[in-house]
């Protein structure tokens, strides 16, 4: 079959959601506010309320501390790079203040522990689609995972600190990684395509063949 053969399935003709962060890629966004969230088990993560093309969207970000209070270096490193991009100095700690923001479709007011250094900060963000099995429902679930941050002009944290050529890291990630997708729990692209088709037609979100659920990831405070 030709790659240009017409497909009229619900998934094939569905709009891609160009005004939303729904696919792997590098996007120009503005951080409306970023907040530290505590899970019911005590883990800490940093979540981002973003403006992309005039639309508000929340991306649940990296864990920085696990349930036992241990620092999680990958998440901390990612947030540290954002702090460099935001202009914080060596040894400076981000400022965290309690703020009220109206969020969600119904614009419900909620309290957040906001990292004020990031508020209204324009950046580039690389997001990657991740598909896995929800261990509670055995259904496929999708996350948009933050992989990297860049300053609005394309500078990485390393390029800022070392005063080297701006944009080299961005170009590398755009070429090699921007379209990557992560499949966990033995899922494949075929499984995900079938799941999307089922969702578009109002069907089940469960995969045809049950994949083995992965153990729950450890959750993630600002560590010193």
N, C-alpha and C positions, 0 to 999 in steps of 0.2 A: 504494500500500500504506500502510495506517495505520502511524503511528510506534509503535503499541502491538501491531502484529502479532507473533505469537510466532515466535521464532527458536530452533531447537534445534541449531544448529551447535556444534561443540566450543568454538569461541572465544566464542560468545554465552553459553554457560552456564558457562564457566570462572569460578572464584572470582577476585575482583579482587585478593586478597592484601592485605587491609585492614591487616594487621599489618606490612606491609613498604612501603618507600619505592619504589613502582613506577610512580606516576603523577605528572604535573605537579601541583604544589600547594605549599602552605605547611604545614609540619609542626612540631609541638613535639617536640624531641628532646633528648637529653643526649649531649654529646661524651664518649665514654669515654676516647678519646685521639686526638690528631692527630699525624701524623708527616710528616717531610720525606723524600721518596723520591727517589732518584737513578736515572734510567733508564740503560739500557745505553749510551746515547749521551751521557750526562752532563747531561741536563736535570734540573731540579729541580721537583717538584710537592709540594703539601701534600694528604695524604689523611686522611680522617676515618672513624674507627670510631665508629659512633653506636648509641645505644640508642633504639629507637622501639617503644613499647608492649611493652617487655620482650624485644624481639628485637634481636640484634646485626646490624648491616649496615655494610658498608664503602662509602663514596662516594669515588670517586677525584676529587680536587679540582683546583683551578687550578694551572697551571704558573706558576712565579715566575721561572724562568731557563731560557733555551733551551740548545741543545746547545753553542753557542759561548761560553756564560757570560754572555750579555747578559740584563739584567733584563727581565721582561715585565710591563709596567705594569698591565695589566688584572688579572692574577692577584695582583700585589703589592697593588693597591688593595683587592681583595676581602678578602685576608688582613689588611690593615691595619684595615679596618672591624671585623673580628672581634676584633682586639686591643683596639680601643677598647671594644667591647661587653664584653670580658673584664676591663676596668678598668685596662689599662696606661696609663701616663702619657706625655705628649708626650716624644719622644726616647728612651723606654725600648725596649730590644730584648727580644723574647720569649726565654725561657730554653729551651734545647734540651738534653736529656739522653738518653743511651742507656738504653733500658728493654727488658725482655723481656715479651712478651705472647703469650698463647695465642690463636690466631686460626684461623678456618676451621671447617668442619664437624668435622674431626678434632681441633680445638684443639691444633694444632701450635705449639710455642713458637718465636718468632722475635724477632730484635733489631730495634728501631726507634729512630730519632732523634726523640724525642717532644718536642713543644712543650708543656711542662708547664703553662703559663699557661691552657691550654684544657681541661685534664683535669677531667672531671666537671662541665663547664659546661652548664647548661640553656639552650637557645636556641630560637629559631624559625629555620627554614631554608626558603628557597624553592628548589625543585628543578624542573628542566624536562626533559621527555623529549626526547632527540635521537636521530634515526635516520639512519644513514649506511651506505655500502657499505664493508665491510672489503676493502681493496685486495689483501690476500693470499689471501682465499678467495672474493671476489666475492659474499659473502653479506651480508644485512642484519644490522646490529648496532645495539644500543640502549645508550645511556648516560644516566645521570641526572646532569645538569649543575647545579652550584651557581650560582645567580643572585644570591642575597643572603642576608645574615644579619640577625637582629634579636635583641635581648635578650629574655629570657623574658617580660617585660611588654609586648613589642611595640615597644620603642624602637629606632630606627635609630641608627647611629653618628653621623650628622649631628645628630639630635635630642638625643643625649647631649652632644655637644660644644657645641652652640649653646643647650642648655637650652630647647628649644622643645617644643611640644605633642607628647606621646608618642602614637605610633600612626598618625599621618597618612600616613606613607610606607607603612606596612604595609597600611593600608586601600586606598591607591591601587594597590599591587601586587596585592592580592587581587582588586580589581575589574577591573583591566585586563590583568594578565599571568599570573595564577596557573594558568590552564588552557592557556597557550600550549604548542605543540609545535614542535620544530625538525625540518625535513626537509632533509637534505643530499643531494648527488649525484643530483639530479633525482627523488628519491623523492617519492611522494605518499601521502596517507592510504589510498588504495586499495591501493597496494603493501604498506603496513605491515599493513593488515587481512588481506590475503592471506597475508602472512608469519606473522602470529599464528595464523591458521587452520591453516596448514601445520604449524607447530610443535605446536599443540594436537593435531593428528592424527598427529604423528610423521613429517611430511614434510620436504621440503627447505627450508632457510632461505634459498635463493637466490631473488631476485625473478624474476618471469616475464620481464620485459624488463630486460636488464642496464643499469644506470645507469652513467654515467661516473664512475669513482672519483675522489675529490678527492685532492689532494696531502696527504701526511701532515702533521698539525699540528705546529708546532714545540713541542718540549717546554719545560719551564720550570725557586737557593739563596736564602736570605733575602738580599735585596739591601739595601745600605746607601745 
